[in-house]
């Protein structure tokens, strides 16, 4: 990946931040600090963060990625000081026991804890095969009940502990790659396009609360009024055991971003992206999988206001919605290049 140390630092800071849906402020500040070097910035009432090139133009392309990640909120503290939570966003409870988490208190303290359950040794045989519901698990801070009640309150947000690392400098593992890897991509698009002479406007938005109903995307179109929108999110990598390629497509890490061809995406924009990728020599993959239809911000953008031409680019992701998601930096670089070249093509050919 064509990264300078500054870009690498930005990526690591972004992924190690916590941004549970509805509590994205810390990550949004990191995004804002980075993109304000290259663009004008503003926020709306939901805390969507906008980075804008040529804001006065009446011809606008919107690029967006959601900055929120899956996580939890405290719902109850029992008589022994164990903390119970509910999920913000969809979480596979089978992956949770033994996880290390951080409780973020209302006065900005961070309390570490572990997600616990009864040891396997004292479970009945049929219990060992059961996936526990979230209300059967608890967060153990190791603190006394008195300290827990003093520090932690109902409503406090709980995130997975930061765990960013690289494998062979190509594959990245972290919680929250869904979809802060997309936020990194749109920030890089703005940085690179800031060096170009554009006749059109470009707005890169780090949207909030996608995991709980695509809320940020539902309002941002009114603030930008784009004719075209490109969403960047993660998609299912099927290059692992026990996933049907017949059903979900043949999608692998390292083979390029995925151009989605489902009904959330405008046919003209799909064809433009495919043509630009071919001419620029950018590797891409194609998918018509219906499982993502309506499941990203793309559908909300598509039907906002008078309607927007939309395109969804997906970064292949293994182990989605767990704390050990995996992506490939070659796909990230290719996505950045494809979006930049597509916007330049739209600008040069006056397609807005």
C-alpha positions, 0 to 999 in steps of 0.5 A, a space after each residue: 500500500 502506498 502509505 506514508 507514516 502519517 497515513 499509517 498513524 492515522 489508520 492505526 489511531 482510527 482503528 484503535 479508537 472506540 466508536 460504538 454506534 451512537 458514541 462515535 465522537 472520539 473516532 470522528 475527531 480523529 477523522 476530522 483532524 486528518 481531513 481538515 488538512 485537505 478540505 473544509 469540514 463541518 458536522 450535522 446534528 447527528 455528528 456525521 462529519 463532512 470533508 468537502 472539496 469545492 463546496 460551492 459547486 452545484 454538481 456534487 459527488 458524495 463518498 461515504 463510509 460509516 464510522 460506527 462499530 458494533 458494541 454494547 451499552 450497560 443495562 444492569 449491575 447485579 448485587 455482586 458488581 457484575 455488569 450486564 449489557 445489550 448490543 449496539 449493532 448485530 453481534 454473534 454471541 458465540 464469539 463473546 465469552 473470553 473477550 476483553 472489553 472497555 467500559 467508557 464511563 460518563 466522566 471519561 474513565 475507561 474501565 477494562 473488563 472481560 466477558 465471562 460465563 460459567 466454566 465448561 467443567 461445571 456445565 451439563 453436556 447439553 449446556 456445552 453445546 448451547 450458544 448463550 444469549 447476551 443476558 446470560 453473559 456478564 462483564 467482570 471488571 475485577 472490582 468490588 461492587 462498591 467500586 463498580 457502582 461508584 464508577 459505572 452507570 446504566 447507559 455507559 458504552 462498552 467497546 472491544 479492546 483495541 487490537 490492531 495488528 498487521 500480518 506480513 504487512 498486507 493483512 490487517 486484523 482489528 475490531 471495527 474494520 467494519 467500517 473504519 477501513 472504509 473511513 480511511 479509504 474516503 479520507 485518502 480519496 479526499 487527500 489525493 483529490 485535493 491535489 487535483 483541479 476539479 470542476 465538481 464538488 466532492 464530499 467525503 462523509 464519515 457517517 454515524 449509526 449505520 449499525 443501528 438503522 443507517 441513521 446518518 445516511 438518511 440525513 446527509 443527502 439533504 446537506 450535500 444534495 449530490 447527484 452521485 454517491 459512492 458508499 464504501 463498506 466491507 463485504 463478506 470474503 468467501 475464501 474461508 471454509 464452509 461458505 458457499 460461493 454459489 450463494 455468496 459469490 467468489 470473493 477473496 482477500 487481495 483480489 481487489 474491492 468488490 463492485 456490487 451489481 445489486 439493486 442498491 446500485 445504479 447501472 450507469 455507475 456500475 458500468 462506469 466503475 467497471 470501465 474505469 477499473 479496466 482502463 486504470 488496471 485496477 483489480 476488482 471483483 464483482 458480486 450480485 449477492 442479495 444478502 447485502 441489498 438494503 443492508 448498507 447505507 447505499 439503499 438509504 442514499 439511493 432513495 433520499 430526496 429526489 433520488 441519488 445515483 449510487 454505487 457500493 464498493 465493498 472491501 472483502 472482510 473475514 469474520 465480520 462483526 467479530 473483534 478479529 475482522 481481517 482485510 487486505 491492504 491491497 484491496 484498500 489501495 485499489 479501492 482508493 485508486 478506483 474511487 479517485 479515478 472514477 471521480 476524475 472520469 466523471 469530472 473530465 467527461 462532465 457526467 453530472 
